């Protein structure tokens, strides 16, 4: 048990959905989580637009929307004037995080497995970032001696803990039959590594705010949704499929045990929060958005661009690949002089409008931007239709002002789409612009999960849906920290015991301060190392 006078623990479950968790709790796979939630509050946590890991987690830890913190995707434009797409880093986060706010009020904070935390800021506590390959994980952790201490953990293996980027391609491309078991075991072992680390640090380096993410849920649900969703999982399967389903359930049993031990370590006086960056649901089809744009005359592929099962680089490619793993290859094969609009990345479901003078001389005149955008919206609504049924393939379209209002709107997509089955687009060329998937996969949905339990929390309450930007101010309130005046989220007061709120009313404090970058390395050395790390990750993912 921690010796701290007050303690808050945030357990992030990447991609968690009550569609799955409720079923697993009721059937006995996750008995501790069922008991824990019954002792506190629960509700739906509404993600950002679009419901994507980087902007969602950054919104959760800053309490502001993507247009304010500046993060829109895993890869995003270097600047409003650049056509260069770069990997997300801490330098892109333009708002103060809860780790820094907690530190400024004399408390310690720990951050484990959050994306965008590299290179790590110097904080009172510790940081091990997520989405970093094993070769760079130690260099991007803080403090510098942290990994020396972690080597004392029995079975500690940085290669097991870090992401294997080649393996992670399966989350969007799917698995072959013989690959499922190895894929699930990979994430069972990874979660064990992260659990061992958080257990060690809670025992030996306690913090007032401890926050960590288990991200195997997202990966497994992408590939194994049909084995988990009760709408599909309870149907008869072949013997090998039943084996895969049992292994998926083993992952969640292990996770339930980890949750129990973390809560026990925190002690009865700690307030425990569980949150996800987004939810999940099934996807059954693929929309080749760039191909549709091509057919409508808005995009032109270079003449040597192959269609169908060949990638734009001429290499053999899965016909159901979205292009998440290789956006650069796709963009290299656009005829920029004849392209007015294009999708740069599959994960953003966004369309970029080429405006002359913004990212090059090509594109529409700047004074035609709004009329062109309205024309494109109309075409997407009325002409992007199912070739068989004639039904719209797009259920919602947001302009950048609607989705990303804020100081960094100029780096955001011009249009963001929600497809009828909430799937991700493909940016690849294709002979057709829409085709059914060979099997059901999982995809992101905006309805995530939120739960809270502890001495300050009401018991047995189900709250209305609340925004993900409300989590940060709520965590701060449990620690007695005034809510920064420029934080867009608000404290979720419905979850607190009335007596706690009377004794601890919500207070508004000074605005946040600009994020502090790590000054330990010289800028030249840090930039060179950062670029090398980015290229390593992009190559391992197939981006370049």
Secondary structure in CASP SS format (residue, H / E / C, confidence):
PFRMAT SS
TARGET T0000
AUTHOR 0000-0000-0000
METHOD secondary structure of the structure
MODEL  1
X C 1.00
X C 1.00
X C 1.00
X C 1.00
X C 1.00
X C 1.00
X C 1.00
X E 1.00
X E 1.00
X E 1.00
X E 1.00
X E 1.00
X E 1.00
X C 1.00
X C 1.00
X C 1.00
X C 1.00
X H 1.00
X H 1.00
X H 1.00
X H 1.00
X H 1.00
X H 1.00
X H 1.00
X H 1.00
X H 1.00
X C 1.00
X C 1.00
X C 1.00
X C 1.00
X H 1.00
X H 1.00
X H 1.00
X H 1.00
X H 1.00
X H 1.00
X H 1.00
X H 1.00
X C 1.00
X C 1.00
X E 1.00
X E 1.00
X E 1.00
X E 1.00
X E 1.00
X E 1.00
X C 1.00
X C 1.00
X C 1.00
X C 1.00
X C 1.00
X C 1.00
X H 1.00
X H 1.00
X H 1.00
X H 1.00
X H 1.00
X H 1.00
X H 1.00
X H 1.00
X H 1.00
X H 1.00
X C 1.00
X C 1.00
X C 1.00
X H 1.00
X H 1.00
X H 1.00
X H 1.00
X C 1.00
X C 1.00
X C 1.00
X C 1.00
X C 1.00
X E 1.00
X E 1.00
X E 1.00
X C 1.00
X C 1.00
X C 1.00
X C 1.00
X C 1.00
X C 1.00
X C 1.00
X E 1.00
X E 1.00
X E 1.00
X C 1.00
X C 1.00
X H 1.00
X H 1.00
X H 1.00
X C 1.00
X C 1.00
X C 1.00
X C 1.00
X C 1.00
X H 1.00
X H 1.00
X H 1.00
X H 1.00
X H 1.00
X H 1.00
X H 1.00
X C 1.00
X C 1.00
X C 1.00
X C 1.00
X E 1.00
X E 1.00
X E 1.00
X E 1.00
X E 1.00
X E 1.00
X C 1.00
X C 1.00
X C 1.00
X C 1.00
X C 1.00
X C 1.00
X C 1.00
X C 1.00
X C 1.00
X C 1.00
X E 1.00
X E 1.00
X E 1.00
X E 1.00
X E 1.00
X C 1.00
X C 1.00
X C 1.00
X C 1.00
X H 1.00
X H 1.00
X H 1.00
X H 1.00
X C 1.00
X C 1.00
X C 1.00
X E 1.00
X E 1.00
X C 1.00
X C 1.00
X C 1.00
X H 1.00
X H 1.00
X H 1.00
X H 1.00
X H 1.00
X C 1.00
X C 1.00
X C 1.00
X C 1.00
X C 1.00
X C 1.00
X C 1.00
X H 1.00
X H 1.00
X H 1.00
X H 1.00
X C 1.00
X C 1.00
X C 1.00
X H 1.00
X H 1.00
X H 1.00
X H 1.00
X C 1.00
X H 1.00
X H 1.00
X H 1.00
X H 1.00
X C 1.00
X C 1.00
X C 1.00
X H 1.00
X H 1.00
X H 1.00
X H 1.00
X H 1.00
X H 1.00
X H 1.00
X H 1.00
X H 1.00
X H 1.00
X H 1.00
X H 1.00
X H 1.00
X H 1.00
X H 1.00
X H 1.00
X H 1.00
X H 1.00
X H 1.00
X H 1.00
X H 1.00
X H 1.00
X H 1.00
X H 1.00
X H 1.00
X H 1.00
X H 1.00
X H 1.00
X C 1.00
X C 1.00
X C 1.00
X C 1.00
X E 1.00
X E 1.00
X E 1.00
X E 1.00
X E 1.00
X E 1.00
X C 1.00
X H 1.00
X H 1.00
X H 1.00
X H 1.00
X H 1.00
X H 1.00
X H 1.00
X H 1.00
X H 1.00
X H 1.00
X H 1.00
X H 1.00
X H 1.00
X C 1.00
X H 1.00
X H 1.00
X H 1.00
X H 1.00
X C 1.00
X C 1.00
X C 1.00
X C 1.00
X C 1.00
X H 1.00
X H 1.00
X H 1.00
X H 1.00
X H 1.00
X H 1.00
X H 1.00
X H 1.00
X H 1.00
X H 1.00
X H 1.00
X H 1.00
X H 1.00
X H 1.00
X H 1.00
X H 1.00
X H 1.00
X H 1.00
X H 1.00
X H 1.00
X H 1.00
X H 1.00
X H 1.00
X H 1.00
X H 1.00
X H 1.00
X H 1.00
X H 1.00
X C 1.00
X C 1.00
X C 1.00
X C 1.00
X E 1.00
X E 1.00
X E 1.00
X E 1.00
X E 1.00
X C 1.00
X C 1.00
X C 1.00
X E 1.00
X E 1.00
X E 1.00
X E 1.00
X E 1.00
X E 1.00
X E 1.00
X E 1.00
X E 1.00
X E 1.00
X H 1.00
X H 1.00
X H 1.00
X H 1.00
X H 1.00
X H 1.00
X H 1.00
X C 1.00
X C 1.00
X C 1.00
X C 1.00
X C 1.00
X E 1.00
X C 1.00
X C 1.00
X C 1.00
X C 1.00
X C 1.00
X C 1.00
X C 1.00
X C 1.00
X E 1.00
X C 1.00
X C 1.00
X C 1.00
X C 1.00
X C 1.00
X E 1.00
X C 1.00
X C 1.00
X C 1.00
X C 1.00
X C 1.00
X C 1.00
X C 1.00
X C 1.00
X C 1.00
X C 1.00
X H 1.00
X H 1.00
X H 1.00
X H 1.00
X H 1.00
X C 1.00
X C 1.00
X E 1.00
X C 1.00
X H 1.00
X H 1.00
X H 1.00
X C 1.00
X C 1.00
X E 1.00
X E 1.00
X C 1.00
X C 1.00
X C 1.00
X C 1.00
X C 1.00
X C 1.00
X C 1.00
X E 1.00
X E 1.00
X E 1.00
X E 1.00
X C 1.00
X E 1.00
X C 1.00
X C 1.00
X C 1.00
X C 1.00
X C 1.00
X C 1.00
X C 1.00
X C 1.00
X E 1.00
X C 1.00
X H 1.00
X H 1.00
X H 1.00
X H 1.00
X H 1.00
X H 1.00
X H 1.00
X H 1.00
X H 1.00
X H 1.00
X H 1.00
X H 1.00
X H 1.00
X H 1.00
X H 1.00
X H 1.00
X H 1.00
X H 1.00
X C 1.00
X E 1.00
X C 1.00
X C 1.00
X C 1.00
X C 1.00
X C 1.00
X C 1.00
X E 1.00
X C 1.00
X E 1.00
X E 1.00
X E 1.00
X E 1.00
X E 1.00
X E 1.00
X H 1.00
X H 1.00
X H 1.00
X H 1.00
X C 1.00
X C 1.00
X C 1.00
X C 1.00
X C 1.00
X H 1.00
X H 1.00
X H 1.00
X C 1.00
X C 1.00
X C 1.00
X E 1.00
X E 1.00
X E 1.00
X E 1.00
X E 1.00
X C 1.00
X C 1.00
X C 1.00
X C 1.00
X C 1.00
X C 1.00
X E 1.00
X C 1.00
X C 1.00
X C 1.00
X C 1.00
X C 1.00
X C 1.00
X C 1.00
X E 1.00
X E 1.00
X E 1.00
X E 1.00
X E 1.00
X E 1.00
X E 1.00
X E 1.00
X E 1.00
X E 1.00
X E 1.00
X E 1.00
X C 1.00
X E 1.00
X E 1.00
X E 1.00
X E 1.00
X E 1.00
X E 1.00
X E 1.00
X C 1.00
X C 1.00
X C 1.00
X E 1.00
X C 1.00
X C 1.00
X C 1.00
X E 1.00
X E 1.00
X C 1.00
X C 1.00
X C 1.00
X E 1.00
X E 1.00
X C 1.00
X C 1.00
X H 1.00
X H 1.00
X H 1.00
X H 1.00
X H 1.00
X H 1.00
X H 1.00
X H 1.00
X H 1.00
X C 1.00
X C 1.00
X C 1.00
X C 1.00
X E 1.00
X E 1.00
X C 1.00
X C 1.00
X C 1.00
X C 1.00
X C 1.00
X C 1.00
X C 1.00
X C 1.00
X H 1.00
X H 1.00
X H 1.00
X E 1.00
X C 1.00
X H 1.00
X H 1.00
X H 1.00
X H 1.00
X H 1.00
X H 1.00
X C 1.00
X C 1.00
X C 1.00
X C 1.00
X E 1.00
X E 1.00
X C 1.00
X C 1.00
X C 1.00
X C 1.00
X C 1.00
X C 1.00
X C 1.00
X C 1.00
X C 1.00
X C 1.00
X C 1.00
X C 1.00
X C 1.00
X H 1.00
X H 1.00
X H 1.00
X H 1.00
X H 1.00
X H 1.00
X H 1.00
X H 1.00
X H 1.00
X H 1.00
X H 1.00
X H 1.00
X H 1.00
X H 1.00
X H 1.00
X H 1.00
X H 1.00
X H 1.00
X H 1.00
X C 1.00
X C 1.00
X C 1.00
END
